[in-house]
Amino acid sequence: MGFNVLCIGDVVGRPGCLVLSEKLVELRERFELDCIIANVENAAGGSGLTPNLYAKFERYGVDLMTLGDHVYRKVDIIPVLEQSPTIVRPANLPPDAPGRQIAIWDSPSGPRVALVTVLGRLFMRPQVDCPYRAVDRLLATLDKDVKIIVVEMHAEATSEKIGMGWHLDGKASLVFGTHTHVQTADERVLPNGTGYITDLGMTGPHEGILGRDKERVLSAMISAVPTPFHVCNDDVRLCGIVASFDPGTGRCLSVQRVVERLEAGNQSPTDETL
């Protein structure tokens, strides 16, 4: 039997949190999940993460969490990053940046899971180190009994994400992309056994523009006048993948896209204080 992991794309605002609270228990049972990983950097009103939301995600059943370019948007999350063994910040930030560069999680079913996330450099923060070398450095530190190795590439450019997939084919169990909030249709298992998808998509409201109120975003695009981009509320979906691995070798056996819609009656008004 395979080791099954659900990887959830960028969780945006209260709607994204709500769909996790409604769907994770059922998804764990349906897919016989051994591990749930989520990118949670947009959870707090669309940008950042708070300690309260971190605790909520744990209660919902998320086992491991990643953050991206909004990692320090809410400064009160820094103590959590320094103390928690289940959440990682981008590994190619400066070495003295707060937080864990790699998480090692002992699953109840047996296999150990390593999780790393890195930022891309094209159209992103210019001060980050090379993501490919950062991943290589961390993978070289792993014990041989860590078989399931998951790498997130939080990047704007699809070329960088695809490049990471090929760079780690045969070295990691799974490479997935995040950040663009649009799920791609290129899930596959690469020739040497690494699962891959360019972007998991967004977990949150799909009514607007990347989770934000479309009228405000369009106004800023057309007029060039900045305005706050509030999280919208409708057409809430959980997007991601379920990947299955050989627990003995860590090789990926299959990758399946997942999209779960929240019923309209269960969708809750946006709370920008989250």
VOPAGU-2260 file (C-alpha; in pm, 1 decimal, decimal comma):
REM VOPAGU-2260
SITE   aa  ch    i         X         Y         Z
SITE  MET   A    0       0,0       0,0       0,0
SITE  GLY   A    1     127,1     348,3     -86,2
SITE  PHE   A    2     198,6     635,5     150,1
SITE  ASN   A    3     -55,7     904,7      55,9
SITE  VAL   A    4       6,8    1277,9      94,5
SITE  LEU   A    5    -237,6    1564,1      31,3
SITE  CYS   A    6     -59,6    1886,9     -69,3
SITE  ILE   A    7    -279,6    2197,4     -48,4
SITE  GLY   A    8    -219,6    2515,4    -249,0
SITE  ASP   A    9    -202,5    2867,5    -104,1
SITE  VAL   A   10    -474,0    2904,9     163,6
SITE  VAL   A   11    -626,9    3252,0     123,8
SITE  GLY   A   12    -811,3    3432,9     402,1
SITE  ARG   A   13   -1111,1    3318,7     599,2
SITE  PRO   A   14   -1271,0    3136,6     301,5
SITE  GLY   A   15    -960,2    2922,4     260,7
SITE  CYS   A   16    -955,0    2842,3     630,9
SITE  LEU   A   17   -1323,7    2757,3     621,7
SITE  VAL   A   18   -1295,0    2505,6     338,3
SITE  LEU   A   19   -1011,3    2329,7     521,4
SITE  SER   A   20   -1222,1    2303,6     835,0
SITE  GLU   A   21   -1508,8    2156,4     632,8
SITE  LYS   A   22   -1320,7    1919,2     402,5
SITE  LEU   A   23   -1005,5    1777,8     560,1
SITE  VAL   A   24   -1160,6    1504,6     772,7
SITE  GLU   A   25   -1354,9    1367,5     476,4
SITE  LEU   A   26   -1056,1    1392,7     242,5
SITE  ARG   A   27    -832,8    1208,9     490,0
SITE  GLU   A   28   -1078,8     922,3     496,6
SITE  ARG   A   29   -1152,4     916,4     122,7
SITE  PHE   A   30    -789,1     912,5      10,3
SITE  GLU   A   31    -657,3     721,5     314,0
SITE  LEU   A   32    -415,1    1004,5     376,6
SITE  ASP   A   33     -99,9     956,2     581,0
SITE  CYS   A   34       7,7    1322,1     572,0
SITE  ILE   A   35    -140,5    1664,7     490,7
SITE  ILE   A   36      82,8    1954,5     382,2
SITE  ALA   A   37     -45,4    2309,2     321,8
SITE  ASN   A   38      98,4    2641,0     209,2
SITE  VAL   A   39     -51,3    2886,2     459,5
SITE  GLU   A   40     125,4    3214,3     386,1
SITE  ASN   A   41    -191,0    3392,2     268,0
SITE  ALA   A   42    -417,0    3277,8     550,0
SITE  ALA   A   43    -427,2    3596,4     759,6
SITE  GLY   A   44    -653,9    3830,5     566,1
SITE  GLY   A   45    -476,2    3733,1     245,2
SITE  SER   A   46    -116,4    3790,5     353,9
SITE  GLY   A   47      81,2    3624,2     630,2
SITE  LEU   A   48       6,4    3383,5     914,2
SITE  THR   A   49     -81,7    3438,8    1280,6
SITE  PRO   A   50     -19,8    3206,2    1576,6
SITE  ASN   A   51    -396,0    3165,5    1617,6
SITE  LEU   A   52    -435,4    3046,9    1258,0
SITE  TYR   A   53    -137,0    2816,3    1289,8
SITE  ALA   A   54    -308,5    2648,1    1586,0
SITE  LYS   A   55    -634,1    2624,4    1389,8
SITE  PHE   A   56    -463,7    2449,3    1099,0
SITE  GLU   A   57    -319,2    2196,4    1340,8
SITE  ARG   A   58    -668,4    2132,1    1480,0
SITE  TYR   A   59    -806,9    2093,1    1127,0
SITE  GLY   A   60    -554,6    1814,5    1066,5
SITE  VAL   A   61    -271,7    1982,2     874,2
SITE  ASP   A   62      50,9    1797,3     960,9
SITE  LEU   A   63     310,0    2019,8     791,9
SITE  MET   A   64     298,6    2383,5     676,3
SITE  THR   A   65     501,0    2605,2     444,4
SITE  LEU   A   66     538,3    2980,6     404,0
SITE  GLY   A   67     662,8    3183,2     108,9
SITE  ASP   A   68     743,1    3545,9      31,3
SITE  HIS   A   69     490,3    3669,1     292,9
SITE  VAL   A   70     659,7    3466,6     566,6
SITE  TYR   A   71     718,3    3762,4     803,1
SITE  ARG   A   72     416,1    3975,2     709,1
SITE  LYS   A   73     271,1    3906,2    1056,4
SITE  VAL   A   74     567,3    3946,8    1292,1
SITE  ASP   A   75     393,7    3766,9    1579,1
SITE  ILE   A   76     440,4    3440,1    1388,3
SITE  ILE   A   77     819,0    3453,9    1438,3
SITE  PRO   A   78     817,0    3274,9    1778,3
SITE  VAL   A   79     611,0    2995,3    1620,9
SITE  LEU   A   80     861,4    2967,4    1335,8
SITE  GLU   A   81    1146,0    2943,3    1585,2
SITE  GLN   A   82     980,5    2680,3    1805,5
SITE  SER   A   83     750,4    2463,9    1591,5
SITE  PRO   A   84     893,9    2152,5    1421,3
SITE  THR   A   85     609,6    2137,4    1166,1
SITE  ILE   A   86     640,1    2466,7     975,1
SITE  VAL   A   87     918,7    2582,6     744,0
SITE  ARG   A   88    1023,9    2918,3     606,1
SITE  PRO   A   89    1198,2    2949,3     265,6
SITE  ALA   A   90    1537,9    2784,0     294,8
SITE  ASN   A   91    1712,2    3027,2      60,5
SITE  LEU   A   92    1649,4    3333,7     276,4
SITE  PRO   A   93    1957,2    3468,6     458,5
SITE  PRO   A   94    2095,9    3216,3     709,1
SITE  ASP   A   95    2001,7    3426,1    1014,6
SITE  ALA   A   96    1637,6    3464,7     906,5
SITE  PRO   A   97    1405,6    3326,4    1178,4
SITE  GLY   A   98    1253,5    2985,4    1131,1
SITE  ARG   A   99    1324,3    2627,3    1033,6
SITE  GLN   A  100    1474,1    2551,5     691,8
SITE  ILE   A  101    1369,3    2185,7     689,5
SITE  ALA   A  102    1108,0    1985,6     879,0
SITE  ILE   A  103    1136,3    1614,0     953,2
SITE  TRP   A  104     802,1    1459,4    1047,8
SITE  ASP   A  105     757,9    1110,6    1188,4
SITE  SER   A  106     429,1     984,0    1048,7
SITE  PRO   A  107     204,0     763,8    1264,6
SITE  SER   A  108     214,0     500,5     987,8
SITE  GLY   A  109     592,6     478,7     998,0
SITE  PRO   A  110     773,9     661,4     714,3
SITE  ARG   A  111     957,5     983,4     792,2
SITE  VAL   A  112     874,9    1289,4     578,6
SITE  ALA   A  113    1117,1    1573,8     501,0
SITE  LEU   A  114     975,9    1907,6     383,5
SITE  VAL   A  115    1167,1    2198,1     228,3
SITE  THR   A  116    1041,1    2515,4      62,3
SITE  VAL   A  117    1238,4    2767,3    -143,3
SITE  LEU   A  118    1161,8    3093,4    -320,8
SITE  GLY   A  119    1213,8    3147,6    -689,6
SITE  ARG   A  120    1419,0    3446,9    -803,2
SITE  LEU   A  121    1251,5    3557,1   -1126,8
SITE  PHE   A  122    1004,6    3839,9   -1051,7
SITE  MET   A  123    1044,5    3766,5    -679,8
SITE  ARG   A  124    1270,3    3887,3    -395,9
SITE  PRO   A  125    1614,0    3959,7    -545,8
SITE  GLN   A  126    1807,5    3900,2    -221,4
SITE  VAL   A  127    1741,0    3526,7    -189,0
SITE  ASP   A  128    2012,8    3270,0    -252,5
SITE  CYS   A  129    2003,4    3012,5    -531,8
SITE  PRO   A  130    1705,4    2782,0    -462,9
SITE  TYR   A  131    1866,4    2483,5    -635,7
SITE  ARG   A  132    2181,4    2498,5    -424,2
SITE  ALA   A  133    1976,6    2557,7    -108,8
SITE  VAL   A  134    1778,1    2238,9    -169,2
SITE  ASP   A  135    2092,3    2040,0    -250,7
SITE  ARG   A  136    2254,0    2159,8      72,8
SITE  LEU   A  137    1958,9    2048,7     286,8
SITE  LEU   A  138    1900,0    1714,5     115,7
SITE  ALA   A  139    2263,5    1626,5     180,1
SITE  THR   A  140    2196,2    1649,0     556,0
SITE  LEU   A  141    1913,7    1391,2     560,2
SITE  ASP   A  142    1947,7    1055,0     727,9
SITE  LYS   A  143    1905,6     755,3     500,2
SITE  ASP   A  144    1587,4     651,0     679,7
SITE  VAL   A  145    1407,1     963,9     558,4
SITE  LYS   A  146    1244,2     824,8     246,0
SITE  ILE   A  147     964,6    1072,6     161,8
SITE  ILE   A  148    1122,0    1402,6      54,8
SITE  VAL   A  149     887,9    1685,7     -47,8
SITE  VAL   A  150    1012,0    2013,4    -197,3
SITE  GLU   A  151     798,6    2321,7    -261,5
SITE  MET   A  152     909,8    2582,6    -514,7
SITE  HIS   A  153     728,3    2906,2    -428,1
SITE  ALA   A  154     785,0    3098,9    -748,6
SITE  GLU   A  155     629,8    3325,7   -1009,0
SITE  ALA   A  156     800,5    3176,7   -1314,1
SITE  THR   A  157     689,6    2835,6   -1437,2
SITE  SER   A  158    1035,9    2780,7   -1586,0
SITE  GLU   A  159    1197,3    2789,2   -1241,2
SITE  LYS   A  160     945,0    2541,8   -1104,0
SITE  ILE   A  161     985,5    2299,1   -1393,8
SITE  GLY   A  162    1361,1    2339,4   -1362,0
SITE  MET   A  163    1343,0    2235,4    -996,3
SITE  GLY   A  164    1141,8    1928,8   -1090,7
SITE  TRP   A  165    1407,0    1810,8   -1335,1
SITE  HIS   A  166    1689,6    1910,2   -1100,9
SITE  LEU   A  167    1547,8    1686,5    -826,4
SITE  ASP   A  168    1419,4    1397,5   -1038,2
SITE  GLY   A  169    1535,6    1090,2    -853,8
SITE  LYS   A  170    1654,8    1292,9    -553,1
SITE  ALA   A  171    1316,9    1397,3    -407,9
SITE  SER   A  172     984,4    1216,1    -385,8
SITE  LEU   A  173     775,5    1518,1    -490,0
SITE  VAL   A  174     827,0    1870,9    -621,4
SITE  PHE   A  175     529,1    2105,1    -633,2
SITE  GLY   A  176     495,4    2472,7    -713,3
SITE  THR   A  177     291,1    2739,4    -538,1
SITE  HIS   A  178     244,6    3120,5    -542,6
SITE  THR   A  179      58,4    3184,5    -869,3
SITE  HIS   A  180    -278,2    3066,5    -725,3
SITE  VAL   A  181    -375,5    2894,6   -1052,2
SITE  GLN   A  182    -373,7    2514,3   -1060,3
SITE  THR   A  183    -181,6    2368,6   -1354,0
SITE  ALA   A  184    -269,7    2055,0   -1547,9
SITE  ASP   A  185      79,3    1906,6   -1577,4
SITE  GLU   A  186      84,4    1661,3   -1286,5
SITE  ARG   A  187     308,4    1362,8   -1362,9
SITE  VAL   A  188     576,8    1127,5   -1236,4
SITE  LEU   A  189     916,6    1213,9   -1384,1
SITE  PRO   A  190    1135,8     935,3   -1529,4
SITE  ASN   A  191    1341,3     875,4   -1213,5
SITE  GLY   A  192    1044,5     859,1    -977,7
SITE  THR   A  193     979,6    1217,8    -864,0
SITE  GLY   A  194     620,5    1341,9    -864,8
SITE  TYR   A  195     569,0    1688,7   -1006,5
SITE  ILE   A  196     313,7    1967,5   -1065,2
SITE  THR   A  197     392,7    2329,0   -1157,4
SITE  ASP   A  198     130,0    2482,9    -925,8
SITE  LEU   A  199    -110,8    2334,8    -674,0
SITE  GLY   A  200    -355,8    2621,8    -718,7
SITE  MET   A  201    -535,3    2829,3    -457,5
SITE  THR   A  202    -744,3    2721,0    -160,3
SITE  GLY   A  203    -988,3    3004,9    -117,4
SITE  PRO   A  204   -1239,6    3217,4    -312,4
SITE  HIS   A  205   -1215,6    3182,9    -691,1
SITE  GLU   A  206   -1478,2    3447,6    -767,0
SITE  GLY   A  207   -1224,3    3730,5    -778,7
SITE  ILE   A  208    -867,2    3777,4    -902,1
SITE  LEU   A  209    -632,7    3537,6    -720,0
SITE  GLY   A  210    -860,6    3549,9    -417,3
SITE  ARG   A  211    -901,5    3927,8    -405,4
SITE  ASP   A  212   -1206,0    4142,2    -482,2
SITE  LYS   A  213   -1204,9    4180,5    -861,9
SITE  GLU   A  214   -1345,0    4533,7    -870,5
SITE  ARG   A  215   -1065,1    4666,5    -649,4
SITE  VAL   A  216    -795,2    4481,8    -841,1
SITE  LEU   A  217    -932,5    4595,6   -1177,9
SITE  SER   A  218    -954,5    4954,3   -1054,7
SITE  ALA   A  219    -588,9    4950,3    -958,0
SITE  MET   A  220    -489,5    4784,5   -1285,2
SITE  ILE   A  221    -678,3    5035,3   -1497,8
SITE  SER   A  222    -618,9    5357,0   -1301,1
SITE  ALA   A  223    -272,6    5281,4   -1155,9
SITE  VAL   A  224    -403,1    5417,8    -823,4
SITE  PRO   A  225    -317,9    5180,9    -534,8
SITE  THR   A  226    -605,4    5048,4    -324,8
SITE  PRO   A  227    -632,3    4773,8     -61,8
SITE  PHE   A  228    -711,8    4436,1    -215,1
SITE  HIS   A  229    -968,9    4272,6      11,7
SITE  VAL   A  230   -1022,5    3897,6       9,0
SITE  CYS   A  231   -1342,1    3807,7    -176,3
SITE  ASN   A  232   -1582,3    3539,8     -61,8
SITE  ASP   A  233   -1757,0    3328,1    -323,1
SITE  ASP   A  234   -1681,9    3011,0    -519,9
SITE  VAL   A  235   -1461,2    2871,0    -244,8
SITE  ARG   A  236   -1245,4    2573,4    -341,9
SITE  LEU   A  237    -970,1    2359,3    -195,3
SITE  CYS   A  238    -705,5    2294,0    -460,3
SITE  GLY   A  239    -406,8    2062,1    -447,2
SITE  ILE   A  240    -287,9    1712,5    -523,1
SITE  VAL   A  241    -282,6    1368,1    -367,5
SITE  ALA   A  242      48,5    1195,7    -429,6
SITE  SER   A  243     117,9     831,6    -343,9
SITE  PHE   A  244     467,7     702,0    -265,5
SITE  ASP   A  245     642,3     371,3    -214,1
SITE  PRO   A  246     721,3     396,6     159,8
SITE  GLY   A  247    1032,6     182,7     121,3
SITE  THR   A  248    1201,7     376,3    -158,3
SITE  GLY   A  249    1028,0     715,8    -154,6
SITE  ARG   A  250     953,8     691,8    -526,7
SITE  CYS   A  251     631,1     855,1    -639,0
SITE  LEU   A  252     369,9     613,4    -768,9
SITE  SER   A  253     100,7     859,8    -878,6
SITE  VAL   A  254      -8,9    1223,8    -868,3
SITE  GLN   A  255    -376,0    1320,9    -879,5
SITE  ARG   A  256    -515,5    1673,9    -888,7
SITE  VAL   A  257    -782,6    1755,5    -629,9
SITE  VAL   A  258   -1045,8    2030,9    -639,0
SITE  GLU   A  259   -1312,1    2042,0    -367,1
SITE  ARG   A  260   -1582,8    2309,0    -371,5
SITE  LEU   A  261   -1744,2    2443,5     -57,8
SITE  GLU   A  262   -2122,7    2435,3     -77,8
SITE  ALA   A  263   -2267,2    2783,1    -131,9
SITE  GLY   A  264   -2469,0    2770,2     189,5
SITE  ASN   A  265   -2155,7    2710,0     395,2
SITE  GLN   A  266   -1959,1    3005,0     263,2
SITE  SER   A  267   -1898,8    3265,4     531,1
SITE  PRO   A  268   -1841,9    3643,9     501,9
SITE  THR   A  269   -1480,4    3750,2     480,0
SITE  ASP   A  270   -1316,3    3848,2     809,2
SITE  GLU   A  271   -1016,3    4067,9     735,9
SITE  THR   A  272    -897,0    4041,4    1097,2
SITE  LEU   A  273    -786,8    3677,8    1045,3
